[in-house]
Amino acid sequence: MTGLIEVFGHGGDVETAAARFGGNPADFLDFSANINPLGPPREVLEALEQGLHTVLRYPDPGHRAFKMLLSDRLGLTPDHISVGNGAAESMALILLGLAPRRVGTVEPGFSEYSALSRQFGAEVHHVQGREELEWRAEPEDMEKLLERVDLLFLGQPNNPNGVQYPVDVLQRLARKAETTGTILVVDEAFIDFIPESQRQSLAFSLKEYPQVIIIRSMTKFYAIPGLRLGYAISRPELIRAMTDKQVTWSVNGLALISGEACLRSGDKFEQETMALVSHERKRLTEGLEALGCKVTRGEANFILAALPEPWTASSMQAALGERGILIRSCAMYPGLGERHVRFAVKDAEANGRMLETMGNVITPNLTTGLGARRQSDGTAIL
């Protein structure tokens, strides 16, 4: 089962949306891709403008300047870091470099874990998250899965439900992975959206867990998905196994320039992002619940919700798509149902427009009071 616009298995496909619903791809309000609503930091745009001339030369195949900045931030030496063309390349390099025969996933989870694993010839086994646990899996079930597979992918926070596992569960799984000889891959692509004091991560105790690889993305938090940039951290032996399989110059020069600017952009951008996402996630959650949705309590910059009956993911996707708004169908995620959808957390104006439009779709011709109220001239009051 797929959604109307997820023909490639992911959100953010405005070209398919335009072909399906009509209109200009750039004109859609896209809640199907989980990107920072603030856009890139000013420093990134300036660095790109100043660095355009570097397209005349090859990028650094060793990613040295970017790695040094990451080293300072993470407290790790560069040989603990692999830089990739987005987090997806890091996943592919793990599978290529370590060649697991059996891969484990926790469902519902990011579809690329299974898709890439099968693409590279591995069997995929999974355990199922439970609705009463906000779609987390039981630690005991994940430990049993570690006994059956060579490598386990785990989202932290997980996509599409946006929840974290407590750090003591991560530590428990990491210790189990040592006894079973399994690689535990923890995907932290969205963890930057969570305040540092609330992040559940093994990143700063990584040297205690030799079987753990952590993947992070620069594209979501810093809003540069078109440039593709991510990285993985682990012990040097595992990093070398990955980089030995990497195509030279897979990370382009402008992506590296952007990454360096991101890491130099300072705390202000990070704090503004987290404050906005926290406030708007609460508002969006309350608005969706008022419309009859059952919302999963996540911590990331997106929200998983079950639509009220009789609405399905495909019928709501069509209704909103025809009105210029894209949402992510989650009906294809193992364990979820035909009513599950995901909404990115955007800025106040966008969230207000989406809630108002969705309210008018669910209850035609009635004022919802959930989104942006309108003045007499039609402009929004937020």
C-alpha positions as semicolon CSV with decimal commas, in nm:
position;residue;x (nm);y (nm);z (nm)
1;M;0,000;0,000;0,000
2;T;0,137;0,345;-0,092
3;G;0,012;0,697;-0,066
4;L;-0,085;0,916;-0,357
5;I;0,248;1,099;-0,369
6;E;0,495;0,858;-0,206
7;V;0,587;0,685;-0,533
8;F;0,954;0,686;-0,427
9;G;0,874;0,585;-0,069
10;H;0,937;0,922;0,095
11;G;0,777;1,261;0,156
12;G;0,879;1,590;-0,001
13;D;0,805;1,487;-0,359
14;V;0,645;1,808;-0,482
15;E;0,697;1,710;-0,847
16;T;0,474;1,404;-0,809
17;A;0,224;1,617;-0,616
18;A;0,209;1,871;-0,900
19;A;0,152;1,592;-1,151
20;R;-0,119;1,442;-0,932
21;F;-0,302;1,757;-0,818
22;G;-0,193;2,019;-1,073
23;G;-0,017;2,346;-1,010
24;N;0,343;2,452;-0,961
25;P;0,564;2,226;-0,743
26;A;0,704;2,529;-0,560
27;D;0,357;2,650;-0,458
28;F;0,265;2,352;-0,237
29;L;0,272;2,390;0,139
30;D;0,468;2,077;0,219
31;F;0,396;1,906;0,550
32;S;0,527;1,575;0,414
33;A;0,900;1,658;0,459
34;N;1,044;1,723;0,806
35;I;1,269;2,023;0,746
36;N;1,349;2,313;0,981
37;P;1,079;2,577;0,922
38;L;1,333;2,856;0,976
39;G;1,526;2,754;0,665
40;P;1,908;2,749;0,657
41;P;2,112;2,971;0,890
42;R;2,212;3,304;0,738
43;E;2,576;3,197;0,762
44;V;2,509;2,902;0,532
45;L;2,356;3,116;0,258
46;E;2,646;3,360;0,282
47;A;2,902;3,079;0,269
48;L;2,736;2,931;-0,039
49;E;2,736;3,266;-0,217
50;Q;3,100;3,326;-0,134
51;G;3,198;2,970;-0,218
52;L;3,034;2,934;-0,559
53;H;3,370;2,968;-0,730
54;T;3,481;2,640;-0,571
55;V;3,266;2,445;-0,820
56;L;3,569;2,484;-1,046
57;R;3,767;2,238;-0,835
58;Y;3,717;1,893;-0,688
59;P;3,588;1,870;-0,331
60;D;3,818;1,738;-0,060
61;P;3,775;1,357;-0,073
62;G;3,884;1,338;0,292
63;H;3,628;1,599;0,410
64;R;3,902;1,728;0,641
65;A;3,784;2,078;0,737
66;F;3,430;1,955;0,809
67;K;3,561;1,657;1,006
68;M;3,780;1,880;1,223
69;L;3,481;2,095;1,318
70;L;3,280;1,782;1,397
71;S;3,571;1,648;1,602
72;D;3,572;1,960;1,818
73;R;3,196;1,944;1,868
74;L;3,179;1,571;1,943
75;G;3,503;1,526;2,134
76;L;3,616;1,256;1,892
77;T;3,919;1,226;1,666
78;P;3,855;1,242;1,288
79;D;3,914;0,868;1,250
80;H;3,590;0,814;1,444
81;I;3,391;1,005;1,178
82;S;3,262;0,918;0,831
83;V;3,102;1,192;0,621
84;G;2,832;1,098;0,371
85;N;2,608;1,232;0,097
86;G;2,321;1,257;0,344
87;A;2,245;1,012;0,624
88;A;2,120;0,771;0,356
89;E;2,472;0,725;0,218
90;S;2,597;0,652;0,569
91;M;2,338;0,375;0,595
92;A;2,442;0,236;0,257
93;L;2,812;0,245;0,351
94;I;2,740;0,056;0,673
95;L;2,563;-0,216;0,477
96;L;2,832;-0,226;0,208
97;G;3,126;-0,213;0,446
98;L;2,999;-0,459;0,707
99;A;2,797;-0,683;0,471
100;P;2,542;-0,814;0,724
101;R;2,345;-1,118;0,610
102;R;2,054;-1,052;0,847
103;V;1,934;-0,702;0,935
104;G;1,685;-0,611;1,207
105;T;1,443;-0,320;1,213
106;V;1,191;-0,187;1,463
107;E;0,856;-0,112;1,300
108;P;0,713;0,133;1,233
109;G;1,043;0,283;1,121
110;F;1,221;0,464;0,839
111;S;1,154;0,265;0,522
112;E;1,510;0,304;0,395
113;Y;1,643;0,065;0,663
114;S;1,462;-0,228;0,503
115;A;1,483;-0,106;0,145
116;L;1,861;-0,057;0,149
117;S;1,918;-0,382;0,337
118;R;1,728;-0,581;0,076
119;Q;1,895;-0,386;-0,203
120;F;2,233;-0,505;-0,074
121;G;2,123;-0,866;-0,033
122;A;2,038;-0,894;0,336
123;E;1,739;-1,067;0,493
124;V;1,527;-0,831;0,699
125;H;1,370;-0,929;1,030
126;H;1,170;-0,698;1,253
127;V;0,995;-0,649;1,584
128;Q;0,678;-0,446;1,616
129;G;0,627;-0,139;1,829
130;R;0,316;-0,120;2,045
131;E;0,056;0,155;2,025
132;E;0,029;0,179;2,403
133;L;0,404;0,256;2,410
134;E;0,366;0,530;2,145
135;W;0,484;0,268;1,893
136;R;0,805;0,184;2,079
137;A;0,910;-0,181;2,091
138;E;0,964;-0,365;2,415
139;P;1,335;-0,377;2,511
140;E;1,308;-0,754;2,557
141;D;1,185;-0,793;2,200
142;M;1,474;-0,586;2,066
143;E;1,723;-0,791;2,268
144;K;1,582;-1,110;2,119
145;L;1,612;-0,956;1,773
146;L;1,978;-0,876;1,840
147;E;2,034;-1,248;1,890
148;R;1,895;-1,324;1,543
149;V;2,059;-1,055;1,326
150;D;2,402;-0,921;1,237
151;L;2,294;-0,557;1,244
152;L;2,001;-0,365;1,394
153;F;1,873;-0,022;1,287
154;L;1,702;0,189;1,554
155;G;1,565;0,542;1,507
156;Q;1,631;0,782;1,795
157;P;1,399;0,973;1,782
158;N;1,220;0,730;1,558
159;N;1,046;0,819;1,232
160;P;0,744;0,836;1,191
161;N;0,638;0,847;1,559
162;G;0,902;1,092;1,685
163;V;0,972;0,917;2,016
164;Q;1,299;0,845;2,194
165;Y;1,404;0,540;2,391
166;P;1,549;0,617;2,736
167;V;1,928;0,615;2,745
168;D;1,929;0,318;2,982
169;V;1,747;0,115;2,713
170;L;2,010;0,220;2,458
171;Q;2,286;0,116;2,698
172;R;2,115;-0,216;2,758
173;L;2,091;-0,280;2,382
174;A;2,452;-0,172;2,327
175;R;2,575;-0,416;2,592
176;K;2,362;-0,693;2,444
177;A;2,508;-0,616;2,101
178;E;2,855;-0,683;2,241
179;T;2,756;-1,028;2,363
180;T;2,585;-1,120;2,036
181;G;2,845;-0,962;1,807
182;T;2,571;-0,750;1,647
183;I;2,618;-0,396;1,517
184;L;2,367;-0,151;1,666
185;V;2,305;0,141;1,430
186;V;2,131;0,431;1,607
187;D;1,986;0,681;1,363
188;E;1,981;1,025;1,526
189;A;1,883;1,221;1,213
190;F;1,626;1,428;1,408
191;I;1,786;1,449;1,751
192;D;1,906;1,809;1,699
193;F;1,543;1,924;1,724
194;I;1,532;1,808;2,086
195;P;1,686;2,031;2,357
196;E;2,027;1,896;2,457
197;S;1,922;1,831;2,816
198;Q;1,641;1,604;2,690
199;R;1,837;1,406;2,430
200;Q;1,879;1,037;2,500
201;S;2,204;0,953;2,324
202;L;2,520;0,744;2,348
203;A;2,719;0,994;2,141
204;F;2,932;1,126;2,424
205;S;2,999;0,783;2,572
206;L;3,049;0,614;2,236
207;K;3,391;0,471;2,321
208;E;3,224;0,253;2,586
209;Y;3,012;0,080;2,321
210;P;3,230;-0,069;2,044
211;Q;2,938;-0,224;1,854
212;V;2,746;0,103;1,816
213;I;2,737;0,329;1,509
214;I;2,549;0,658;1,535
215;I;2,418;0,829;1,222
216;R;2,331;1,199;1,209
217;S;2,194;1,427;0,939
218;M;2,279;1,790;0,866
219;T;2,000;1,833;0,614
220;K;1,691;1,834;0,837
221;F;1,793;2,067;1,119
222;Y;1,991;2,305;0,897
223;A;1,737;2,288;0,612
224;I;1,975;2,189;0,331
225;P;1,815;1,866;0,200
226;G;1,900;1,956;-0,159
227;L;2,272;1,952;-0,079
228;R;2,277;1,614;0,103
229;L;2,509;1,594;0,404
230;G;2,530;1,358;0,700
231;Y;2,784;1,167;0,905
232;A;2,839;0,856;1,113
233;I;3,048;0,810;1,427
234;S;3,189;0,487;1,565
235;R;3,518;0,313;1,645
236;P;3,784;0,362;1,375
237;E;3,772;0,001;1,252
238;L;3,404;0,029;1,161
239;I;3,453;0,374;1,010
240;R;3,733;0,241;0,788
241;A;3,513;-0,045;0,671
242;M;3,256;0,213;0,563
243;T;3,489;0,462;0,395
244;D;3,664;0,184;0,205
245;K;3,335;0,140;0,014
246;Q;3,272;0,509;-0,046
247;V;3,284;0,653;-0,397
248;T;3,546;0,928;-0,421
249;W;3,391;1,279;-0,418
250;S;3,047;1,147;-0,324
251;V;3,008;1,455;-0,100
252;N;3,014;1,769;-0,313
253;G;3,209;2,083;-0,232
254;L;2,910;2,309;-0,169
255;A;2,767;2,057;0,077
256;L;3,096;2,060;0,269
257;I;3,105;2,442;0,267
258;S;2,749;2,445;0,399
259;G;2,830;2,191;0,668
260;E;3,122;2,396;0,792
261;A;2,901;2,706;0,803
262;C;2,630;2,515;0,990
263;L;2,874;2,413;1,261
264;R;2,997;2,771;1,291
265;S;2,648;2,925;1,298
266;G;2,633;2,931;1,678
267;D;2,376;2,868;1,948
268;K;2,124;3,134;1,849
269;F;1,993;2,947;1,545
270;E;1,975;2,621;1,740
271;Q;1,786;2,779;2,030
272;E;1,542;2,960;1,801
273;T;1,472;2,638;1,616
274;M;1,407;2,433;1,927
275;A;1,185;2,703;2,078
276;L;0,979;2,730;1,760
277;V;0,942;2,355;1,714
278;S;0,846;2,299;2,078
279;H;0,580;2,573;2,072
280;E;0,436;2,481;1,733
281;R;0,439;2,107;1,799
282;K;0,217;2,169;2,104
283;R;-0,014;2,394;1,906
284;L;-0,034;2,152;1,614
285;T;-0,098;1,861;1,850
286;E;-0,384;2,043;2,021
287;G;-0,532;2,148;1,689
288;L;-0,520;1,796;1,545
289;E;-0,674;1,650;1,860
290;A;-0,954;1,907;1,843
291;L;-1,023;1,781;1,491
292;G;-1,066;1,428;1,624
293;C;-0,718;1,290;1,550
294;K;-0,537;1,055;1,786
295;V;-0,186;1,197;1,820
296;T;0,131;1,010;1,916
297;R;0,329;1,199;2,180
298;G;0,665;1,251;2,010
299;E;0,952;1,493;2,062
300;A;1,075;1,557;1,708
301;N;0,975;1,811;1,443
302;F;0,690;1,596;1,312
303;I;0,369;1,443;1,444
304;L;0,216;1,101;1,378
305;A;-0,163;1,101;1,397
306;A;-0,455;0,869;1,326
307;L;-0,733;1,052;1,142
308;P;-1,091;1,043;1,266
309;E;-1,324;0,802;1,089
310;P;-1,423;0,780;0,810
311;W;-1,111;0,958;0,684
312;T;-0,818;0,756;0,552
313;A;-0,464;0,869;0,477
314;S;-0,530;0,860;0,103
315;S;-0,862;1,046;0,119
316;M;-0,720;1,321;0,342
317;Q;-0,404;1,341;0,132
318;A;-0,621;1,392;-0,176
319;A;-0,848;1,649;-0,010
320;L;-0,557;1,858;0,119
321;G;-0,347;1,805;-0,194
322;E;-0,622;1,954;-0,407
323;R;-0,601;2,259;-0,179
324;G;-0,223;2,293;-0,212
325;I;-0,117;2,118;0,111
326;L;0,087;1,798;0,124
327;I;0,089;1,550;0,413
328;R;0,266;1,216;0,448
329;S;0,062;0,899;0,432
330;C;0,188;0,645;0,686
331;A;-0,050;0,369;0,582
332;M;0,241;0,174;0,432
333;Y;0,439;0,156;0,759
334;P;0,424;-0,198;0,905
335;G;0,196;-0,200;1,207
336;L;0,022;0,129;1,130
337;G;-0,320;0,153;0,969
338;E;-0,493;0,319;0,677
339;R;-0,580;0,625;0,890
340;H;-0,223;0,713;0,994
341;V;-0,059;1,028;0,860
342;R;0,242;1,240;0,952
343;F;0,264;1,618;0,969
344;A;0,587;1,818;0,975
345;V;0,596;2,094;1,236
346;K;0,621;2,423;1,047
347;D;0,591;2,789;1,143
348;A;0,282;2,949;1,294
349;E;0,136;3,077;0,969
350;A;0,178;2,746;0,785
351;N;0,044;2,541;1,076
352;G;-0,254;2,773;1,107
353;R;-0,335;2,744;0,738
354;M;-0,310;2,365;0,746
355;L;-0,533;2,331;1,053
356;E;-0,791;2,569;0,913
357;T;-0,796;2,391;0,577
358;M;-0,815;2,049;0,737
359;G;-1,095;2,166;0,965
360;N;-1,292;2,290;0,666
361;V;-1,235;1,957;0,492
362;I;-1,354;1,753;0,790
363;T;-1,641;1,984;0,881
364;P;-1,735;2,184;0,569
365;N;-1,874;2,537;0,604
366;L;-1,808;2,556;0,977
367;T;-1,556;2,783;1,146
368;T;-1,301;2,560;1,318
369;G;-1,125;2,814;1,536
370;L;-0,820;2,589;1,510
371;G;-0,606;2,762;1,254
372;A;-0,557;3,120;1,147
373;R;-0,860;3,342;1,209
374;R;-0,936;3,594;0,934
375;Q;-0,977;3,968;0,943
376;S;-1,229;4,145;0,720
377;D;-0,965;4,191;0,449
378;G;-0,887;3,817;0,451
379;T;-0,546;3,835;0,614
380;A;-0,461;3,591;0,890
381;I;-0,472;3,667;1,261
382;L;-0,237;3,423;1,432
